[in-house]
Amino acid sequence: MKITRRTLMTSAAAAGAVTATRLWASSTVTMGKMEITSLSDGHLVLPATFTFGGLPEDRAREAASMAGVDLNGTVEPPCNLTLCRHGDHLVLFDAGSGTQFMPSAGKITEALAAIGVDPGDITHVVLTHAHPDHLWGVLDDFDDLLFANAQHMIGAAEHAYWTDPATLDATPEAQKSFVVGAERRLSAIADTLETF
């Protein structure tokens, strides 16, 4: 069976194993000895056209209309991270935006505080990919490691892509800061980084 967020939540509810805790920052599901918490890192503010990029204009307008989105406006998608507690492990999936990407994001420390977790308590940070809203939060406002006691992990192909000089050369000017920011942060966590 392929496990997705939907099958995980459905299975947990069906088994009667769900205990929901709502805070401004989280909702929690307990399954056996594992506790999974969804944490808010804030939200992004993007041009609406970003969401429908690549679609022909008539299809983009149709999709935007169905979603109630003004293509001349902005969208504010939420940035959520997942924390898994299992035994002595506190595993955070992605590090969030940090405070240097967008002022509306980078709220993970507040979300963790709301559930009584200090960034130093995190044992592992699993990075799904190196976009700013997933990676830039590994550093605090002073460019120190935010999750200083954690083992950081990322896919080898993902790491190779963001650290390859050819990536910067091939990236459009408007997104070059994403590549430079990823490389800087991957370099900063190099001593605690494992690729798989």
C-alpha positions as CSV (number, residue, x, y, z in Angstrom):
1,M,0.0,0.0,0.0
2,K,1.3,3.5,-0.9
3,I,1.2,5.7,2.2
4,T,0.1,9.2,1.6
5,R,-1.1,11.9,4.0
6,R,-4.7,11.0,3.1
7,T,-4.3,7.3,3.7
8,L,-2.4,7.9,6.9
9,M,-5.1,10.2,8.3
10,T,-8.0,8.0,7.0
11,S,-6.4,4.9,8.6
12,A,-5.8,6.6,11.9
13,A,-9.3,7.9,12.1
14,A,-10.8,4.5,11.2
15,A,-8.7,2.9,13.9
16,G,-9.9,5.4,16.4
17,A,-6.3,6.3,17.2
18,V,-6.6,10.0,16.5
19,T,-6.2,12.5,19.2
20,A,-6.5,16.1,17.8
21,T,-4.8,19.0,19.5
22,R,-5.4,22.4,17.9
23,L,-3.1,25.3,18.7
24,W,-2.4,28.3,16.5
25,A,0.5,26.3,15.1
26,S,-0.4,22.7,15.0
27,S,-2.6,19.7,14.8
28,T,-1.4,16.3,16.2
29,V,-2.2,12.7,15.3
30,T,-1.1,9.9,17.6
31,M,-0.7,6.4,16.1
32,G,0.6,3.8,18.5
33,K,3.9,5.1,19.8
34,M,4.3,7.7,17.0
35,E,3.1,11.3,17.2
36,I,2.9,13.4,14.1
37,T,2.4,17.1,14.4
38,S,1.7,19.6,11.6
39,L,3.4,22.9,12.3
40,S,2.9,26.3,10.6
41,D,5.9,28.2,9.3
42,G,3.6,31.0,8.2
43,H,2.7,31.5,4.6
44,L,4.1,32.7,1.3
45,V,2.8,35.7,-0.7
46,L,3.1,35.0,-4.4
47,P,1.8,36.5,-7.6
48,A,-1.3,34.5,-8.6
49,T,0.3,33.8,-12.0
50,F,3.0,31.8,-10.2
51,T,0.3,29.2,-9.3
52,F,-0.9,28.8,-12.9
53,G,2.4,29.2,-14.6
54,G,2.9,27.2,-17.8
55,L,-0.8,27.0,-18.6
56,P,-2.2,28.7,-21.7
57,E,-3.7,32.0,-20.8
58,D,-7.3,30.8,-21.4
59,R,-6.8,27.7,-19.2
60,A,-5.1,29.8,-16.5
61,R,-8.0,32.2,-16.4
62,E,-10.5,29.3,-16.2
63,A,-8.6,27.6,-13.4
64,A,-8.1,30.9,-11.5
65,S,-11.9,31.6,-11.8
66,M,-12.8,28.2,-10.5
67,A,-10.4,28.7,-7.6
68,G,-11.8,32.2,-6.9
69,V,-8.3,33.7,-7.6
70,D,-7.7,37.0,-9.3
71,L,-4.8,36.4,-11.8
72,N,-3.7,40.1,-11.3
73,G,-3.5,39.6,-7.5
74,T,-1.6,37.4,-5.1
75,V,-2.1,34.0,-3.4
76,E,-1.0,33.1,0.1
77,P,-0.3,29.4,0.3
78,P,0.4,28.1,3.8
79,C,3.9,26.7,4.7
80,N,3.5,23.6,6.9
81,L,6.2,21.4,8.3
82,T,5.8,17.9,9.9
83,L,7.3,16.9,13.2
84,C,7.4,13.2,14.1
85,R,8.1,12.0,17.6
86,H,9.1,8.4,17.9
87,G,11.0,7.1,21.0
88,D,14.0,9.4,21.5
89,H,13.7,10.8,18.0
90,L,12.2,14.2,17.2
91,V,12.3,14.3,13.4
92,L,11.4,17.5,11.6
93,F,10.6,17.2,7.9
94,D,12.0,20.4,6.3
95,A,13.3,23.4,8.1
96,G,11.0,26.1,6.9
97,S,11.9,29.5,5.4
98,G,13.9,31.2,8.1
99,T,13.4,34.9,8.4
100,Q,15.4,35.9,5.4
101,F,13.0,34.7,2.7
102,M,9.6,36.4,3.2
103,P,8.3,38.3,6.2
104,S,5.1,36.2,6.2
105,A,7.0,33.0,6.7
106,G,9.8,31.7,9.0
107,K,7.6,31.1,12.0
108,I,8.8,27.6,12.9
109,T,10.4,28.6,16.2
110,E,7.0,30.1,17.4
111,A,5.2,26.9,16.3
112,L,7.7,24.7,18.1
113,A,7.4,26.9,21.2
114,A,3.6,26.5,21.1
115,I,4.0,22.7,21.6
116,G,6.9,23.0,24.1
117,V,9.8,22.0,21.8
118,D,13.1,23.9,21.6
119,P,15.0,23.8,18.2
120,G,17.8,22.2,20.1
121,D,15.5,19.2,20.9
122,I,15.2,18.2,17.2
123,T,17.3,15.1,16.6
124,H,16.9,14.9,12.8
125,V,16.0,17.3,10.0
126,V,15.0,15.6,6.8
127,L,15.0,18.0,3.9
128,T,12.7,17.0,1.1
129,H,14.2,19.6,-1.3
130,A,16.2,22.8,-1.2
131,H,13.7,25.5,-2.1
132,P,13.8,28.5,0.2
133,D,10.6,27.6,2.1
134,H,12.0,24.1,2.9
135,L,15.7,24.8,3.6
136,W,16.5,28.4,4.5
137,G,15.2,27.8,8.1
138,V,18.3,25.7,8.9
139,L,20.0,29.0,9.9
140,D,18.9,31.5,12.5
141,D,19.1,35.3,12.3
142,F,22.8,35.2,13.2
143,D,23.6,32.5,10.5
144,D,24.1,29.9,13.3
145,L,22.5,26.4,12.9
146,L,19.0,26.6,14.2
147,F,18.7,22.9,14.8
148,A,22.2,22.7,16.3
149,N,21.9,19.2,17.7
150,A,20.2,17.6,14.7
151,Q,21.5,15.3,12.0
152,H,20.5,16.9,8.7
153,M,19.5,14.6,5.8
154,I,18.8,15.2,2.1
155,G,18.7,13.1,-1.1
156,A,22.0,12.9,-2.9
157,A,20.6,13.9,-6.2
158,E,18.9,17.0,-4.6
159,H,22.2,18.0,-3.0
160,A,24.1,17.5,-6.2
161,Y,21.7,19.6,-8.1
162,W,21.9,22.6,-5.8
163,T,25.6,22.5,-5.3
164,D,26.5,22.1,-9.1
165,P,27.9,25.3,-10.5
166,A,25.9,24.6,-13.7
167,T,22.6,25.0,-11.8
168,L,23.3,28.7,-11.1
169,D,24.3,29.2,-14.8
170,A,21.1,27.6,-16.0
171,T,18.8,29.4,-13.6
172,P,16.8,32.5,-14.6
173,E,18.0,35.7,-13.1
174,A,14.9,36.1,-10.9
175,Q,15.6,32.8,-9.1
176,K,19.4,32.9,-8.9
177,S,19.1,33.9,-5.2
178,F,17.4,30.5,-4.6
179,V,20.4,28.7,-5.8
180,V,22.9,30.9,-4.0
181,G,20.9,30.6,-0.8
182,A,20.6,26.8,-1.1
183,E,24.3,26.4,-1.7
184,R,25.1,28.6,1.3
185,R,22.9,26.8,3.7
186,L,23.9,23.3,2.5
187,S,27.5,24.4,3.0
188,A,26.6,25.7,6.5
189,I,25.2,22.3,7.6
190,A,27.9,20.2,5.8
191,D,29.3,18.8,9.0
192,T,25.9,17.5,10.1
193,L,24.6,16.6,6.7
194,E,24.0,13.0,5.4
195,T,22.9,12.3,1.9
196,F,20.9,9.3,0.9
